[in-house]
């Protein structure tokens, strides 16, 4: 009999995946997209999410506000990549990280090879190039994963 229990990193990545999905569903619900509609097509949240970030008073944000927004956008970005492209969250060792690891998204690109992107970095790039554009954020992640031609 084969042991199918996930190893520690895989189990943690699975928990991370579920947490990101729950957060994205919560965001969708808050913005008026029913969980069932979101499950059918996570892009259904994109217009409402764009409208939401467009109205945020970013100039008045404190650090905790930026952290919350970063977490929400990272959750959504990762969840879209998982649900639309069959990507997966992976826990990867990274000695340069304060905690010694990072959570990345891995997907098979159009070239048939696996590619990785760190959703936190993709979202941070949006913060550096205001205004935040949800479609650009998704497109940048898809391009990094080579999911588009």
C-alpha positions as CSV (number, residue, x, y, z in Angstrom):
1,X,0.0,0.0,0.0
2,X,1.4,3.4,-1.0
3,X,1.5,6.2,1.5
4,X,-0.4,9.2,0.0
5,X,0.0,11.5,3.0
6,X,1.4,14.8,1.8
7,X,4.8,15.7,3.0
8,X,5.1,18.7,5.3
9,X,5.8,21.3,2.5
10,X,3.0,19.9,0.4
11,X,0.6,19.9,3.3
12,X,1.5,23.5,4.1
13,X,1.0,24.5,0.5
14,X,-2.4,22.8,0.4
15,X,-3.4,24.8,3.6
16,X,-2.1,27.9,1.9
17,X,-4.1,27.2,-1.2
18,X,-7.3,26.7,0.8
19,X,-6.7,29.9,2.8
20,X,-6.1,31.9,-0.4
21,X,-9.3,30.5,-1.8
22,X,-11.3,31.3,1.3
23,X,-10.0,34.8,1.3
24,X,-10.8,35.3,-2.4
25,X,-14.4,34.0,-1.8
26,X,-14.7,36.4,1.1
27,X,-13.5,39.3,-1.1
28,X,-16.0,38.2,-3.8
29,X,-18.9,38.1,-1.3
30,X,-18.0,41.5,0.1
31,X,-18.0,42.9,-3.5
32,X,-21.4,41.3,-4.4
33,X,-20.2,38.3,-6.4
34,X,-21.9,35.1,-5.1
35,X,-19.6,32.3,-4.2
36,X,-21.2,30.1,-6.8
37,X,-20.6,32.7,-9.5
38,X,-17.0,33.1,-8.4
39,X,-16.5,29.3,-8.5
40,X,-17.8,29.2,-12.1
41,X,-15.5,32.0,-13.2
42,X,-13.1,33.8,-10.8
43,X,-12.8,36.6,-13.4
44,X,-16.4,37.5,-12.5
45,X,-14.8,39.4,-9.6
46,X,-12.4,41.4,-11.7
47,X,-14.7,44.4,-12.5
48,X,-15.9,44.8,-8.9
49,X,-12.4,44.4,-7.6
50,X,-11.1,47.0,-10.0
51,X,-13.9,49.4,-9.0
52,X,-13.1,48.7,-5.3
53,X,-9.3,49.4,-5.6
54,X,-10.0,52.5,-7.8
55,X,-12.0,54.0,-4.9
56,X,-9.6,53.3,-2.1
57,X,-7.9,56.3,-0.6
58,X,-4.4,54.9,-1.1
59,X,-2.8,58.2,-0.1
60,X,-4.3,57.8,3.4
61,X,-3.3,54.2,3.8
62,X,-1.4,53.1,6.9
63,X,0.9,50.1,6.8
64,X,-1.8,47.8,8.1
65,X,-4.1,48.9,5.2
66,X,-1.3,48.1,2.6
67,X,-0.8,44.7,4.2
68,X,-4.5,43.9,4.0
69,X,-4.8,45.0,0.4
70,X,-1.6,43.1,-0.5
71,X,-2.9,39.9,1.1
72,X,-6.3,40.3,-0.6
73,X,-4.8,40.9,-4.1
74,X,-2.3,38.1,-3.6
75,X,-5.1,35.7,-2.6
76,X,-7.1,36.6,-5.6
77,X,-4.2,36.4,-8.1
78,X,-3.1,33.0,-6.8
79,X,-6.7,31.7,-6.8
80,X,-7.3,32.8,-10.3
81,X,-4.1,31.1,-11.5
82,X,-5.0,27.9,-9.7
83,X,-8.6,27.8,-10.9
84,X,-8.2,29.0,-14.5
85,X,-4.8,27.5,-15.4
86,X,-4.3,24.5,-13.2
87,X,-1.5,26.2,-11.3
88,X,-0.5,25.2,-7.8
89,X,0.9,26.9,-4.7
90,X,4.3,25.6,-3.8
91,X,6.3,26.1,-0.7
92,X,9.9,26.7,-1.8
93,X,13.0,27.1,0.4
94,X,14.5,30.6,0.3
95,X,17.3,31.4,2.7
96,X,17.1,35.1,1.8
97,X,13.5,35.2,3.1
98,X,13.0,36.2,6.8
99,X,11.1,32.9,7.4
100,X,13.4,30.7,5.2
101,X,10.8,29.9,2.5
102,X,8.3,31.5,0.1
103,X,5.0,30.5,-1.4
104,X,5.1,30.5,-5.2
105,X,2.7,29.6,-7.9
106,X,3.8,27.0,-10.3
107,X,2.2,26.2,-13.7
108,X,3.0,24.4,-16.9
109,X,3.6,27.0,-19.5
110,X,2.7,26.8,-23.1
111,X,6.2,25.5,-23.7
112,X,5.4,22.4,-21.6
113,X,7.9,23.4,-18.9
114,X,7.0,24.3,-15.3
115,X,7.4,28.0,-14.5
116,X,7.1,29.8,-11.2
117,X,6.0,33.3,-10.1
118,X,5.7,34.8,-6.6
119,X,2.3,36.4,-6.4
120,X,3.4,38.7,-3.6
121,X,6.0,40.2,-6.0
122,X,3.4,40.6,-8.8
123,X,1.1,42.6,-6.5
124,X,4.0,44.6,-5.1
125,X,4.9,45.6,-8.7
126,X,1.3,47.0,-9.0
127,X,1.9,49.1,-5.9
128,X,5.0,50.5,-7.5
129,X,3.0,51.5,-10.7
130,X,-0.2,53.1,-9.5
131,X,-3.0,53.1,-10.2
132,X,-3.5,49.4,-9.5
133,X,-4.8,47.6,-12.6
134,X,-6.2,44.1,-11.8
135,X,-6.1,43.0,-15.5
136,X,-2.5,44.1,-15.8
137,X,-1.6,42.2,-12.6
138,X,-3.2,39.0,-13.9
139,X,-1.6,39.5,-17.3
140,X,1.9,40.0,-15.7
141,X,1.5,36.8,-13.7
142,X,0.3,34.8,-16.7
143,X,3.2,36.1,-18.8
144,X,5.7,35.2,-16.1
145,X,4.3,31.7,-16.1
146,X,4.4,31.6,-19.9
147,X,0.6,30.9,-20.0
148,X,0.1,33.3,-22.9
149,X,1.7,33.5,-26.3
